[in-house]
């Protein structure tokens, strides 16, 4: 998978000193966040961040109905639908049994 870059809006004289992925058990959109701590004590979150993996697809499937209900914008709903479609029935580019069936069309409403 390609590397991704996230820009953190820290001041030029400050640096990001740590980051943490949110817990998958966090509620809704919060479970898709990456948190960054800067040397001046500032905290920033990037959300949504979804790993391109079987686990990421499984997590998205389990959250999709809640994410669609609580999405703050139509763009957020489109993101959920696009990610679900990219996951396909078994995960990104994955074939074979493992995650059960999933119909992205069920997210259309």
N, C-alpha and C positions, 0 to 999 in steps of 0.2 A: 504494500500500500504506500502511496506517496506520503511524504512528510507534509505536515500542515504547520502553518505559522499563525500564531495569534499575537496581535499587538496589544500590549497592555498600556493604557494611557498614563503611565508614570511620568513624573517630571524628568527632564533630561538629566538632572543630577542625582536621580534616585534609580535604583535597580530592583528588578524582581529577584527576590532571594529565596522564594519557595513557592510551590504550587501543590495543589491536592485535588484529586478527582472527588466528586461528591459520592456519598454512599449510595449504592443502588437501592437501599431501603428508604432513602429520603423520599418525600412525597412529590409526586407529579414532576413538573418542570425542574424542580430543585435537584432531582436525581440525575439530570443531564448537564449539570454545571461543573466547571473547572474553576477553582478558586486560586487567586494569586496574591501573595503577600509581598509588599515592597519594603525596602530598607527604611523608609520613613514611617512605616506602620500602616500605610494605606492598604486596603483590600479591594480587589476587583474580582468579578465573576464573568466568565464567558459561558453563554448558554444560548442555544442548546449545542452540546458536543456529544456526538454519538460515535463510538468506535465502530469501524467497518469490520465487524466480526459476527460470528454466530451468537455470541453472548449479547452483543449490542442489538442485534435483530430481535432476539428473544425478549430483551428488556423493552424495546420499543413496542412489540406486539402486546405485551402485558399492560403497557401504559396508554396505548393509542386512544382508546375511548375517553379516558380521563383528560389526556392532552387536548383532544379535539374539543371537549366541553369547556375547558378552562383556557384555551388559547386566547391571548389578548387581541390578536389581529387575524385577518384573513391570511396574511403572509405566513403566520405561524401555523395555521391549519394546512396551508399548502405544503409547508416544510414536512409536517407529520405524514401527509399523504405521499409525498415524494420519497421520503425515507422508507416508508412501508413498501412502496412499489419497488424500490431499489433492493430491498431485502429479498424479494421473491418468496417462494414458498419455503425455502430451506436456509435462507441467509444469503449474504452477498456472494454471488457466484458459486454457491454451494448446492450440491445435489445429494439426494439420498435421504433416508429417514432421519428423524431426530427432533424436529421442532413441531411436528404436527402441521395441520393445514392452516392456512391464513389467506383470507381473501381481501386484498386491498380495496376491492369494490365496496366492502362493508364499511369503509371509512368515508364513503362518498357523501354521506348526509351531514 
